[in-house]
Amino acid sequence: MINVLVVDDSAYMRRLLSDLLESSGQIKVVGVARNGHDAVAKNLRLQPDVVTLDIEMPEMDGLSALTQLMETRPVPVMMLSSYTQAGARETLEALSRGAVDFIGKPDSPAQIQDPQLRQAIIDKVLQAAGVELSKLRSPITTAPRGLRREKRLWTPTAKKDLRVVAIGTSTGGPRALQEVISRLPLDGQTAYLVVQHIPKGFTRTLAERLDSLAALTVQEASVGPIQADHVYIAPGDYHLIVRLINGEPHIHLMQTEAVNGHRPAVDVLFHSLAEIRGLCKVAVILTGMGADGAQGLAALKAAGARTLAEDASTAVIFGMPKAAMMTGAVDRVVPLPEIPEAIVAGLAGRES
């Protein structure tokens, strides 16, 4: 049994979430807390395996509580986030401070009865219990300010010379993307396409956060031509695919069925790139739960792309990198801090 402490200022939400988690038969809610102060005290006293933590609370909010939890008794924390721009900003800040993942806070009793949502919440909490906290608390390496100031000084290359790097990730991804994208150089030739499993409403805030840290221009993907020195992040609830229009690569967005349980799905992007032989030069699988991206990465390998996977030593969740490795299509397995250098080497046709 996984012991969980549920923290929320709403008595109704505490009961709703407690009942949902205990319905799994694998989780026991050992206590509830109404604010951050209460959460810090009960984390010490009850010794839970996982804490679910609301962000907006009186007396001590979720971000302050998260900091104190990690200082007094580190524990895997699952944030509860509202589907608002402010909620998205605070959630991404929580992930950078060491929270494992987040759950979009249900806004109605009807929503919490959705079987897929209920299972997703249960799975996330169970998965969080097995996370090594050292991987969440290690410092993030980002680019020096001098590199970030170079943004937009390059003139875009002719589209015929464009090359693409494709990146797929899930749980732990926002933190991993911060480390990777902030350290990628401008070169006037390369565009980056990213699928991060994330709900609708969070992608734009993630892009804005990464854009503030990177030399590259980072944005939520929209329909249109692909430009060098840009990072395009698939919007929540939309698959991102690449198609040629008059011989030039363009982004298309689709709301077709979920693939591997996800929309956006990494496999959808990777397979679309594999159909345009020679466009995708490097494909990367970072931390994440499940197997999304494994088959698409194998297709890209067959189409001539260099392929990378994050090493188990740094991946918050090793599921997606492991699934990719099991296809036999991964060229290199490297720790997260070495991924940017490995991408640059792959673009140059080198191993390292």
ZATOR-491277 format. One record per residue (C-alpha): residue number from 1; residue in one letter; x, y, z. Coordinates in nm, 4 decimals, m for minus. Layout:
@nr = NUM, rest = a, east = X, north = Y, up = Z
...
***
This chain:
@nr = 1, rest = m, east = 0.0000, north = 0.0000, up = 0.0000
@nr = 2, rest = i, east = 0.1131, north = 0.3505, up = m0.0838
@nr = 3, rest = n, east = 0.0495, north = 0.5945, up = 0.2024
@nr = 4, rest = v, east = m0.0655, north = 0.9397, up = 0.0874
@nr = 5, rest = l, east = m0.1185, north = 1.2741, up = 0.2595
@nr = 6, rest = v, east = m0.3846, north = 1.4867, up = 0.0833
@nr = 7, rest = v, east = m0.3421, north = 1.8641, up = 0.1208
@nr = 8, rest = d, east = m0.6188, north = 2.1037, up = 0.0123
@nr = 9, rest = d, east = m0.7973, north = 2.3967, up = 0.1740
@nr = 10, rest = s, east = m1.1343, north = 2.2624, up = 0.0549
@nr = 11, rest = a, east = m1.2882, north = 1.9944, up = 0.2758
@nr = 12, rest = y, east = m1.4957, north = 1.8830, up = m0.0218
@nr = 13, rest = m, east = m1.1870, north = 1.8353, up = m0.2421
@nr = 14, rest = r, east = m1.0017, north = 1.6551, up = 0.0385
@nr = 15, rest = r, east = m1.2835, north = 1.4011, up = 0.0654
@nr = 16, rest = l, east = m1.3265, north = 1.3710, up = m0.3125
@nr = 17, rest = l, east = m0.9580, north = 1.3029, up = m0.3743
@nr = 18, rest = s, east = m0.9253, north = 1.0720, up = m0.0735
@nr = 19, rest = d, east = m1.2155, north = 0.8565, up = m0.1889
@nr = 20, rest = l, east = m1.0780, north = 0.8446, up = m0.5433
@nr = 21, rest = l, east = m0.7293, north = 0.7351, up = m0.4346
@nr = 22, rest = e, east = m0.8519, north = 0.4723, up = m0.1886
@nr = 23, rest = s, east = m1.0846, north = 0.3259, up = m0.4527
@nr = 24, rest = s, east = m0.7720, north = 0.1884, up = m0.6234
@nr = 25, rest = g, east = m0.7119, north = m0.0658, up = m0.3474
@nr = 26, rest = q, east = m0.3394, north = 0.0222, up = m0.3670
@nr = 27, rest = i, east = m0.3422, north = 0.3561, up = m0.1876
@nr = 28, rest = k, east = m0.4204, north = 0.4467, up = 0.1733
@nr = 29, rest = v, east = m0.4848, north = 0.8096, up = 0.2646
@nr = 30, rest = v, east = m0.3135, north = 0.8337, up = 0.6043
@nr = 31, rest = g, east = m0.4086, north = 1.1957, up = 0.6638
@nr = 32, rest = v, east = m0.5386, north = 1.5235, up = 0.5237
@nr = 33, rest = a, east = m0.4166, north = 1.8797, up = 0.5721
@nr = 34, rest = r, east = m0.5915, north = 2.2118, up = 0.5146
@nr = 35, rest = n, east = m0.2903, north = 2.4365, up = 0.4436
@nr = 36, rest = g, east = 0.0867, north = 2.4397, up = 0.4073
@nr = 37, rest = h, east = 0.1653, north = 2.4656, up = 0.7785
@nr = 38, rest = d, east = m0.0589, north = 2.1677, up = 0.8480
@nr = 39, rest = a, east = 0.1019, north = 1.9750, up = 0.5598
@nr = 40, rest = v, east = 0.4593, north = 2.0269, up = 0.6837
@nr = 41, rest = a, east = 0.3674, north = 1.9135, up = 1.0351
@nr = 42, rest = k, east = 0.1738, north = 1.6057, up = 0.9190
@nr = 43, rest = n, east = 0.4437, north = 1.5074, up = 0.6700
@nr = 44, rest = l, east = 0.6842, north = 1.4805, up = 0.9658
@nr = 45, rest = r, east = 0.4358, north = 1.3002, up = 1.1896
@nr = 46, rest = l, east = 0.2645, north = 1.0615, up = 0.9437
@nr = 47, rest = q, east = 0.5641, north = 0.9854, up = 0.7148
@nr = 48, rest = p, east = 0.3597, north = 0.9454, up = 0.3923
@nr = 49, rest = d, east = 0.5065, north = 0.7966, up = 0.0739
@nr = 50, rest = v, east = 0.3477, north = 1.0702, up = m0.1426
@nr = 51, rest = v, east = 0.1903, north = 1.4107, up = m0.0775
@nr = 52, rest = t, east = m0.0763, north = 1.5618, up = m0.3048
@nr = 53, rest = l, east = m0.0458, north = 1.9376, up = m0.2637
@nr = 54, rest = d, east = m0.2862, north = 2.2122, up = m0.3642
@nr = 55, rest = i, east = m0.1236, north = 2.5350, up = m0.4843
@nr = 56, rest = e, east = m0.3776, north = 2.7956, up = m0.3761
@nr = 57, rest = m, east = m0.4234, north = 2.7806, up = 0.0033
@nr = 58, rest = p, east = m0.4470, north = 3.0341, up = 0.2883
@nr = 59, rest = e, east = m0.1755, north = 3.0884, up = 0.5528
@nr = 60, rest = m, east = 0.0898, north = 2.9002, up = 0.3534
@nr = 61, rest = d, east = 0.0480, north = 2.8347, up = m0.0176
@nr = 62, rest = g, east = 0.1575, north = 2.5245, up = m0.2058
@nr = 63, rest = l, east = 0.4881, north = 2.6626, up = m0.3370
@nr = 64, rest = s, east = 0.6010, north = 2.7702, up = 0.0090
@nr = 65, rest = a, east = 0.4858, north = 2.4381, up = 0.1521
@nr = 66, rest = l, east = 0.6745, north = 2.2461, up = m0.1170
@nr = 67, rest = t, east = 0.9968, north = 2.4253, up = m0.0250
@nr = 68, rest = q, east = 0.9507, north = 2.3432, up = 0.3440
@nr = 69, rest = l, east = 0.8555, north = 1.9818, up = 0.2727
@nr = 70, rest = m, east = 1.1781, north = 1.9328, up = 0.0789
@nr = 71, rest = e, east = 1.3812, north = 2.0967, up = 0.3552
@nr = 72, rest = t, east = 1.2277, north = 1.9165, up = 0.6543
@nr = 73, rest = r, east = 1.1407, north = 1.5691, up = 0.5193
@nr = 74, rest = p, east = 1.1790, north = 1.5248, up = 0.1425
@nr = 75, rest = v, east = 0.8886, north = 1.3311, up = m0.0106
@nr = 76, rest = p, east = 0.7502, north = 1.2844, up = m0.3635
@nr = 77, rest = v, east = 0.4944, north = 1.5625, up = m0.4170
@nr = 78, rest = m, east = 0.2111, north = 1.5670, up = m0.6690
@nr = 79, rest = m, east = 0.0753, north = 1.9193, up = m0.7239
@nr = 80, rest = l, east = m0.2947, north = 1.9983, up = m0.7721
@nr = 81, rest = s, east = m0.3272, north = 2.2776, up = m1.0257
@nr = 82, rest = s, east = m0.6166, north = 2.4860, up = m1.1522
@nr = 83, rest = y, east = m0.6562, north = 2.5210, up = m1.5290
@nr = 84, rest = t, east = m0.5669, north = 2.8904, up = m1.5323
@nr = 85, rest = q, east = m0.2673, north = 3.0854, up = m1.6576
@nr = 86, rest = a, east = m0.1684, north = 3.1722, up = m1.3002
@nr = 87, rest = g, east = m0.2106, north = 2.8102, up = m1.1987
@nr = 88, rest = a, east = 0.0071, north = 2.6971, up = m1.4900
@nr = 89, rest = r, east = 0.2880, north = 2.9385, up = m1.3958
@nr = 90, rest = e, east = 0.2868, north = 2.8237, up = m1.0343
@nr = 91, rest = t, east = 0.2697, north = 2.4578, up = m1.1343
@nr = 92, rest = l, east = 0.5742, north = 2.4838, up = m1.3605
@nr = 93, rest = e, east = 0.7608, north = 2.6664, up = m1.0842
@nr = 94, rest = a, east = 0.6709, north = 2.3802, up = m0.8484
@nr = 95, rest = l, east = 0.8089, north = 2.1258, up = m1.0953
@nr = 96, rest = s, east = 1.1341, north = 2.3214, up = m1.1159
@nr = 97, rest = r, east = 1.1530, north = 2.3160, up = m0.7336
@nr = 98, rest = g, east = 1.1248, north = 1.9388, up = m0.7137
@nr = 99, rest = a, east = 0.7594, north = 1.8319, up = m0.7430
@nr = 100, rest = v, east = 0.7235, north = 1.5047, up = m0.9354
@nr = 101, rest = d, east = 0.4231, north = 1.5945, up = m1.1500
@nr = 102, rest = f, east = 0.0854, north = 1.7629, up = m1.1318
@nr = 103, rest = i, east = m0.2809, north = 1.6801, up = m1.1539
@nr = 104, rest = g, east = m0.5260, north = 1.9209, up = m1.3135
@nr = 105, rest = k, east = m0.7725, north = 2.0000, up = m1.0364
@nr = 106, rest = p, east = m1.1213, north = 1.8708, up = m1.1271
@nr = 107, rest = d, east = m1.3664, north = 2.1595, up = m1.1311
@nr = 108, rest = s, east = m1.6881, north = 1.9609, up = m1.0959
@nr = 109, rest = p, east = m1.8196, north = 1.6358, up = m0.9404
@nr = 110, rest = a, east = m1.9033, north = 1.5108, up = m1.2907
@nr = 111, rest = q, east = m1.5445, north = 1.5525, up = m1.4081
@nr = 112, rest = i, east = m1.4031, north = 1.3489, up = m1.1202
@nr = 113, rest = q, east = m1.6257, north = 1.0575, up = m1.2249
@nr = 114, rest = d, east = m1.4531, north = 1.0266, up = m1.5647
@nr = 115, rest = p, east = m1.2928, north = 0.6775, up = m1.5525
@nr = 116, rest = q, east = m0.9899, north = 0.7857, up = m1.7581
@nr = 117, rest = l, east = m0.9211, north = 1.0859, up = m1.5361
@nr = 118, rest = r, east = m0.9608, north = 0.8783, up = m1.2197
@nr = 119, rest = q, east = m0.7157, north = 0.6158, up = m1.3465
@nr = 120, rest = a, east = m0.4692, north = 0.8823, up = m1.4592
@nr = 121, rest = i, east = m0.4656, north = 1.0393, up = m1.1119
@nr = 122, rest = i, east = m0.4193, north = 0.7015, up = m0.9436
@nr = 123, rest = d, east = m0.1396, north = 0.6034, up = m1.1847
@nr = 124, rest = k, east = 0.0441, north = 0.9307, up = m1.1275
@nr = 125, rest = v, east = 0.0355, north = 0.8916, up = m0.7507
@nr = 126, rest = l, east = 0.1518, north = 0.5296, up = m0.7678
@nr = 127, rest = q, east = 0.4320, north = 0.6251, up = m1.0049
@nr = 128, rest = a, east = 0.5396, north = 0.9149, up = m0.7825
@nr = 129, rest = a, east = 0.5941, north = 0.6767, up = m0.4920
@nr = 130, rest = g, east = 0.8819, north = 0.5104, up = m0.6783
@nr = 131, rest = v, east = 1.0666, north = 0.8272, up = m0.7832
@nr = 132, rest = e, east = 1.4202, north = 0.8847, up = m0.6560
@nr = 133, rest = l, east = 1.4124, north = 1.2269, up = m0.4941
@nr = 134, rest = s, east = 1.7777, north = 1.2923, up = m0.5742
@nr = 135, rest = k, east = 1.6797, north = 1.3214, up = m0.9422
@nr = 136, rest = l, east = 1.4312, north = 1.5963, up = m0.8608
@nr = 137, rest = r, east = 1.6529, north = 1.7916, up = m0.6231
@nr = 138, rest = s, east = 1.9708, north = 1.8009, up = m0.8320
@nr = 139, rest = p, east = 2.0518, north = 2.1504, up = m0.9662
@nr = 140, rest = i, east = 1.9467, north = 2.2375, up = m1.3195
@nr = 141, rest = t, east = 2.2286, north = 2.3490, up = m1.5468
@nr = 142, rest = t, east = 2.1216, north = 2.6363, up = m1.7693
@nr = 143, rest = a, east = 2.2923, north = 2.8548, up = m2.0266
@nr = 144, rest = p, east = 2.4914, north = 3.1584, up = m1.9116
@nr = 145, rest = r, east = 2.3142, north = 3.4920, up = m1.9538
@nr = 146, rest = g, east = 2.5533, north = 3.5857, up = m2.2338
@nr = 147, rest = l, east = 2.4161, north = 3.3047, up = m2.4512
@nr = 148, rest = r, east = 2.0552, north = 3.3942, up = m2.3733
@nr = 149, rest = r, east = 2.1143, north = 3.7550, up = m2.4821
@nr = 150, rest = e, east = 2.1962, north = 3.6344, up = m2.8338
@nr = 151, rest = k, east = 1.8298, north = 3.5547, up = m2.9002
@nr = 152, rest = r, east = 1.6980, north = 3.6507, up = m3.2453
@nr = 153, rest = l, east = 2.0295, north = 3.7905, up = m3.3720
@nr = 154, rest = w, east = 2.0603, north = 3.5189, up = m3.6371
@nr = 155, rest = t, east = 1.9114, north = 3.5523, up = m3.9830
@nr = 156, rest = p, east = 1.6969, north = 3.2433, up = m4.0600
@nr = 157, rest = t, east = 1.8529, north = 3.0037, up = m4.3078
@nr = 158, rest = a, east = 1.6950, north = 2.9202, up = m4.6414
@nr = 159, rest = k, east = 1.4207, north = 2.6631, up = m4.5811
@nr = 160, rest = k, east = 1.5843, north = 2.4101, up = m4.8105
@nr = 161, rest = d, east = 1.8729, north = 2.3816, up = m4.5604
@nr = 162, rest = l, east = 1.6478, north = 2.3334, up = m4.2576
@nr = 163, rest = r, east = 1.7126, north = 2.0397, up = m4.0296
@nr = 164, rest = v, east = 1.4942, north = 1.9204, up = m3.7428
@nr = 165, rest = v, east = 1.5530, north = 1.7764, up = m3.3973
@nr = 166, rest = a, east = 1.2509, north = 1.5964, up = m3.2462
@nr = 167, rest = i, east = 1.2137, north = 1.5561, up = m2.8682
@nr = 168, rest = g, east = 0.9547, north = 1.3530, up = m2.6755
@nr = 169, rest = t, east = 0.8981, north = 1.3516, up = m2.3001
@nr = 170, rest = s, east = 0.6357, north = 1.3127, up = m2.0265
@nr = 171, rest = t, east = 0.6660, north = 1.2989, up = m1.6447
@nr = 172, rest = g, east = 0.9654, north = 1.5074, up = m1.5402
@nr = 173, rest = g, east = 0.9737, north = 1.6651, up = m1.8838
@nr = 174, rest = p, east = 0.9346, north = 2.0363, up = m1.7998
@nr = 175, rest = r, east = 1.2423, north = 2.0211, up = m1.5785
@nr = 176, rest = a, east = 1.4367, north = 1.8138, up = m1.8339
@nr = 177, rest = l, east = 1.3412, north = 2.0478, up = m2.1183
@nr = 178, rest = q, east = 1.4627, north = 2.3449, up = m1.9145
@nr = 179, rest = e, east = 1.8060, north = 2.1857, up = m1.8852
@nr = 180, rest = v, east = 1.8264, north = 2.0849, up = m2.2507
@nr = 181, rest = i, east = 1.6692, north = 2.3769, up = m2.4376
@nr = 182, rest = s, east = 1.8402, north = 2.6480, up = m2.2341
@nr = 183, rest = r, east = 2.1773, north = 2.5100, up = m2.3441
@nr = 184, rest = l, east = 2.1166, north = 2.4580, up = m2.7157
@nr = 185, rest = p, east = 2.2994, north = 2.7015, up = m2.9451
@nr = 186, rest = l, east = 2.1704, north = 2.9135, up = m3.2302
@nr = 187, rest = d, east = 2.3070, north = 2.7859, up = m3.5620
@nr = 188, rest = g, east = 2.0771, north = 2.9331, up = m3.8263
@nr = 189, rest = q, east = 1.9916, north = 2.5835, up = m3.9532
@nr = 190, rest = t, east = 1.8056, north = 2.3811, up = m3.6904
@nr = 191, rest = a, east = 1.4468, north = 2.3785, up = m3.5630
@nr = 192, rest = y, east = 1.3288, north = 2.1763, up = m3.2622
@nr = 193, rest = l, east = 0.9892, north = 2.0063, up = m3.2358
@nr = 194, rest = v, east = 0.8807, north = 1.8980, up = m2.8872
@nr = 195, rest = v, east = 0.5983, north = 1.6791, up = m2.7610
@nr = 196, rest = q, east = 0.5506, north = 1.7077, up = m2.3855
@nr = 197, rest = h, east = 0.2538, north = 1.5227, up = m2.2369
@nr = 198, rest = i, east = 0.0732, north = 1.8139, up = m2.0741
@nr = 199, rest = p, east = m0.2893, north = 1.9263, up = m2.0496
@nr = 200, rest = k, east = m0.4433, north = 2.1999, up = m2.2595
@nr = 201, rest = g, east = m0.3723, north = 2.5414, up = m2.1127
@nr = 202, rest = f, east = m0.0231, north = 2.4687, up = m1.9818
@nr = 203, rest = t, east = 0.1793, north = 2.4619, up = m2.3049
@nr = 204, rest = r, east = 0.1953, north = 2.8344, up = m2.3673
@nr = 205, rest = t, east = 0.3188, north = 2.9021, up = m2.0138
@nr = 206, rest = l, east = 0.5813, north = 2.6287, up = m2.0495
@nr = 207, rest = a, east = 0.6963, north = 2.7823, up = m2.3790
@nr = 208, rest = e, east = 0.7171, north = 3.1301, up = m2.2258
@nr = 209, rest = r, east = 0.9209, north = 2.9983, up = m1.9349
@nr = 210, rest = l, east = 1.1663, north = 2.8166, up = m2.1619
@nr = 211, rest = d, east = 1.1863, north = 3.1135, up = m2.3994
@nr = 212, rest = s, east = 1.3049, north = 3.3340, up = m2.1123
@nr = 213, rest = l, east = 1.5940, north = 3.0939, up = m2.0469
@nr = 214, rest = a, east = 1.7075, north = 3.0049, up = m2.3983
@nr = 215, rest = a, east = 1.8904, north = 3.1618, up = m2.6913
@nr = 216, rest = l, east = 1.6433, north = 2.9810, up = m2.9166
@nr = 217, rest = t, east = 1.2936, north = 3.1243, up = m2.9649
@nr = 218, rest = v, east = 1.0503, north = 2.8914, up = m2.7871
@nr = 219, rest = q, east = 0.6782, north = 2.9002, up = m2.8646
@nr = 220, rest = e, east = 0.3608, north = 2.6978, up = m2.8531
@nr = 221, rest = a, east = 0.3303, north = 2.5393, up = m3.1967
@nr = 222, rest = s, east = 0.0744, north = 2.6747, up = m3.4424
@nr = 223, rest = v, east = m0.0049, north = 2.5874, up = m3.8020
@nr = 224, rest = g, east = 0.2522, north = 2.7270, up = m4.0427
@nr = 225, rest = p, east = 0.6086, north = 2.7017, up = m4.1760
@nr = 226, rest = i, east = 0.8959, north = 2.5833, up = m3.9571
@nr = 227, rest = q, east = 1.1787, north = 2.8289, up = m3.8945
@nr = 228, rest = a, east = 1.5366, north = 2.7651, up = m3.7872
@nr = 229, rest = d, east = 1.6434, north = 2.8602, up = m3.4335
@nr = 230, rest = h, east = 1.2871, north = 2.8031, up = m3.3087
@nr = 231, rest = v, east = 1.1513, north = 2.5467, up = m3.0641
@nr = 232, rest = y, east = 0.7888, north = 2.4459, up = m3.1257
@nr = 233, rest = i, east = 0.6022, north = 2.2745, up = m2.8403
@nr = 234, rest = a, east = 0.2906, north = 2.0764, up = m2.9330
@nr = 235, rest = p, east = m0.0187, north = 2.2362, up = m2.7733
@nr = 236, rest = g, east = m0.2035, north = 2.0344, up = m2.5133
@nr = 237, rest = d, east = m0.4880, north = 1.8309, up = m2.6676
@nr = 238, rest = y, east = m0.3432, north = 1.8536, up = m3.0231
@nr = 239, rest = h, east = m0.1212, north = 1.6144, up = m3.2137
@nr = 240, rest = l, east = 0.1658, north = 1.7871, up = m3.3942
@nr = 241, rest = i, east = 0.2642, north = 1.6545, up = m3.7360
@nr = 242, rest = v, east = 0.4905, north = 1.7820, up = m4.0136
@nr = 243, rest = r, east = 0.3853, north = 1.7900, up = m4.3780
@nr = 244, rest = l, east = 0.5529, north = 1.9320, up = m4.6874
@nr = 245, rest = i, east = 0.3802, north = 2.2197, up = m4.8673
@nr = 246, rest = n, east = 0.5469, north = 2.3098, up = m5.1964
@nr = 247, rest = g, east = 0.8464, north = 2.1153, up = m5.0749
@nr = 248, rest = e, east = 0.8796, north = 2.3084, up = m4.7466
@nr = 249, rest = p, east = 0.8085, north = 2.1624, up = m4.3994
@nr = 250, rest = h, east = 0.5027, north = 2.2989, up = m4.2219
@nr = 251, rest = i, east = 0.3451, north = 2.2279, up = m3.8834
@nr = 252, rest = h, east = m0.0074, north = 2.0859, up = m3.8798
@nr = 253, rest = l, east = m0.2201, north = 2.0318, up = m3.5685
@nr = 254, rest = m, east = m0.4850, north = 1.7608, up = m3.5364
@nr = 255, rest = q, east = m0.7394, north = 1.6491, up = m3.2783
@nr = 256, rest = t, east = m0.7646, north = 1.2916, up = m3.3998
@nr = 257, rest = e, east = m0.7863, north = 1.0097, up = m3.1457
@nr = 258, rest = a, east = m0.5323, north = 0.9826, up = m2.8661
@nr = 259, rest = v, east = m0.2349, north = 0.7552, up = m2.9377
@nr = 260, rest = n, east = m0.0768, north = 0.5557, up = m2.6548
@nr = 261, rest = g, east = m0.3328, north = 0.7301, up = m2.4338
@nr = 262, rest = h, east = m0.1974, north = 1.0752, up = m2.5218
@nr = 263, rest = r, east = m0.2816, north = 1.3781, up = m2.7315
@nr = 264, rest = p, east = m0.0298, north = 1.5108, up = m2.8196
@nr = 265, rest = a, east = 0.1593, north = 1.1859, up = m2.8709
@nr = 266, rest = v, east = 0.5301, north = 1.1540, up = m2.9397
@nr = 267, rest = d, east = 0.4754, north = 0.8669, up = m3.1829
@nr = 268, rest = v, east = 0.2471, north = 1.0802, up = m3.4015
@nr = 269, rest = l, east = 0.5157, north = 1.3478, up = m3.4454
@nr = 270, rest = f, east = 0.7988, north = 1.0983, up = m3.4939
@nr = 271, rest = h, east = 0.6129, north = 0.8925, up = m3.7552
@nr = 272, rest = s, east = 0.5200, north = 1.2060, up = m3.9523
@nr = 273, rest = l, east = 0.8868, north = 1.3097, up = m3.9607
@nr = 274, rest = a, east = 0.9977, north = 0.9607, up = m4.0640
@nr = 275, rest = e, east = 0.7864, north = 0.9962, up = m4.3786
@nr = 276, rest = i, east = 0.9981, north = 1.2981, up = m4.4851
@nr = 277, rest = r, east = 1.3308, north = 1.1231, up = m4.5239
@nr = 278, rest = g, east = 1.6310, north = 1.3312, up = m4.4313
@nr = 279, rest = l, east = 1.4478, north = 1.6142, up = m4.2526
@nr = 280, rest = c, east = 1.4821, north = 1.4911, up = m3.8922
@nr = 281, rest = k, east = 1.8505, north = 1.4630, up = m3.8072
@nr = 282, rest = v, east = 1.8244, north = 1.3777, up = m3.4358
@nr = 283, rest = a, east = 1.5429, north = 1.2224, up = m3.2288
@nr = 284, rest = v, east = 1.5471, north = 1.2274, up = m2.8484
@nr = 285, rest = i, east = 1.3425, north = 1.0507, up = m2.5814
@nr = 286, rest = l, east = 1.3605, north = 1.2025, up = m2.2331
@nr = 287, rest = t, east = 1.2053, north = 1.1049, up = m1.8994
@nr = 288, rest = g, east = 0.8473, north = 0.9808, up = m1.8984
@nr = 289, rest = m, east = 0.6010, north = 0.7104, up = m1.8011
@nr = 290, rest = g, east = 0.4902, north = 0.4555, up = m2.0603
@nr = 291, rest = a, east = 0.6190, north = 0.3723, up = m2.4073
@nr = 292, rest = d, east = 0.5074, north = 0.6655, up = m2.6232
@nr = 293, rest = g, east = 0.7695, north = 0.7493, up = m2.8849
@nr = 294, rest = a, east = 0.9448, north = 0.4126, up = m2.8949
@nr = 295, rest = q, east = 0.8030, north = 0.2961, up = m3.2272
@nr = 296, rest = g, east = 0.8304, north = 0.6395, up = m3.3828
@nr = 297, rest = l, east = 1.1935, north = 0.6642, up = m3.2799
@nr = 298, rest = a, east = 1.2603, north = 0.3272, up = m3.4457
@nr = 299, rest = a, east = 1.0987, north = 0.4602, up = m3.7639
@nr = 300, rest = l, east = 1.3176, north = 0.7715, up = m3.7521
@nr = 301, rest = k, east = 1.6269, north = 0.5566, up = m3.6993
@nr = 302, rest = a, east = 1.5331, north = 0.3562, up = m4.0099
@nr = 303, rest = a, east = 1.4924, north = 0.6855, up = m4.1981
@nr = 304, rest = g, east = 1.8484, north = 0.7880, up = m4.1098
@nr = 305, rest = a, east = 1.8118, north = 0.9992, up = m3.7940
@nr = 306, rest = r, east = 2.0554, north = 0.9820, up = m3.5024
@nr = 307, rest = t, east = 1.8695, north = 0.8667, up = m3.1907
@nr = 308, rest = l, east = 1.9247, north = 0.9457, up = m2.8221
@nr = 309, rest = a, east = 1.7633, north = 0.8377, up = m2.4958
@nr = 310, rest = e, east = 1.8055, north = 0.9747, up = m2.1454
@nr = 311, rest = d, east = 1.9998, north = 0.7505, up = m1.9099
@nr = 312, rest = a, east = 1.8298, north = 0.5876, up = m1.6096
@nr = 313, rest = s, east = 2.0697, north = 0.7706, up = m1.3771
@nr = 314, rest = t, east = 1.8929, north = 1.1031, up = m1.4415
@nr = 315, rest = a, east = 1.5473, north = 1.0148, up = m1.5784
@nr = 316, rest = v, east = 1.2785, north = 1.0900, up = m1.3203
@nr = 317, rest = i, east = 1.0746, north = 0.8104, up = m1.4797
@nr = 318, rest = f, east = 1.2711, north = 0.5691, up = m1.6996
@nr = 319, rest = g, east = 0.9682, north = 0.4202, up = m1.8779
@nr = 320, rest = m, east = 0.9848, north = 0.6027, up = m2.2120
@nr = 321, rest = p, east = 1.3644, north = 0.5900, up = m2.2540
@nr = 322, rest = k, east = 1.3644, north = 0.2223, up = m2.1564
@nr = 323, rest = a, east = 1.0880, north = 0.1390, up = m2.4074
@nr = 324, rest = a, east = 1.2834, north = 0.3179, up = m2.6795
@nr = 325, rest = m, east = 1.6001, north = 0.1259, up = m2.5905
@nr = 326, rest = m, east = 1.4120, north = m0.2034, up = m2.6067
@nr = 327, rest = t, east = 1.3449, north = m0.1439, up = m2.9784
@nr = 328, rest = g, east = 1.7202, north = m0.1595, up = m3.0412
@nr = 329, rest = a, east = 1.6982, north = 0.1711, up = m3.2294
@nr = 330, rest = v, east = 1.8757, north = 0.3994, up = m2.9787
@nr = 331, rest = d, east = 2.2254, north = 0.5081, up = m3.0864
@nr = 332, rest = r, east = 2.3315, north = 0.6646, up = m2.7565
@nr = 333, rest = v, east = 2.2063, north = 0.6626, up = m2.3978
@nr = 334, rest = v, east = 2.3323, north = 0.9652, up = m2.2060
@nr = 335, rest = p, east = 2.2602, north = 1.1466, up = m1.8766
@nr = 336, rest = l, east = 2.0456, north = 1.4582, up = m1.8996
@nr = 337, rest = p, east = 2.3292, north = 1.7152, up = m1.8620
@nr = 338, rest = e, east = 2.5012, north = 1.5611, up = m2.1657
@nr = 339, rest = i, east = 2.1949, north = 1.5632, up = m2.3932
@nr = 340, rest = p, east = 2.2566, north = 1.9123, up = m2.5449
@nr = 341, rest = e, east = 2.6133, north = 1.8195, up = m2.6414
@nr = 342, rest = a, east = 2.4918, north = 1.4868, up = m2.7806
@nr = 343, rest = i, east = 2.2323, north = 1.6669, up = m2.9945
@nr = 344, rest = v, east = 2.4958, north = 1.9013, up = m3.1355
@nr = 345, rest = a, east = 2.7236, north = 1.6045, up = m3.2055
@nr = 346, rest = g, east = 2.4395, north = 1.4183, up = m3.3761
@nr = 347, rest = l, east = 2.3647, north = 1.7168, up = m3.5982
@nr = 348, rest = a, east = 2.7319, north = 1.7207, up = m3.6990
@nr = 349, rest = g, east = 2.7244, north = 1.3480, up = m3.7713
@nr = 350, rest = r, east = 2.9520, north = 1.2682, up = m3.4768
@nr = 351, rest = e, east = 2.9038, north = 1.0254, up = m3.1885
@nr = 352, rest = s, east = 3.0333, north = 1.2700, up = m2.9275
***
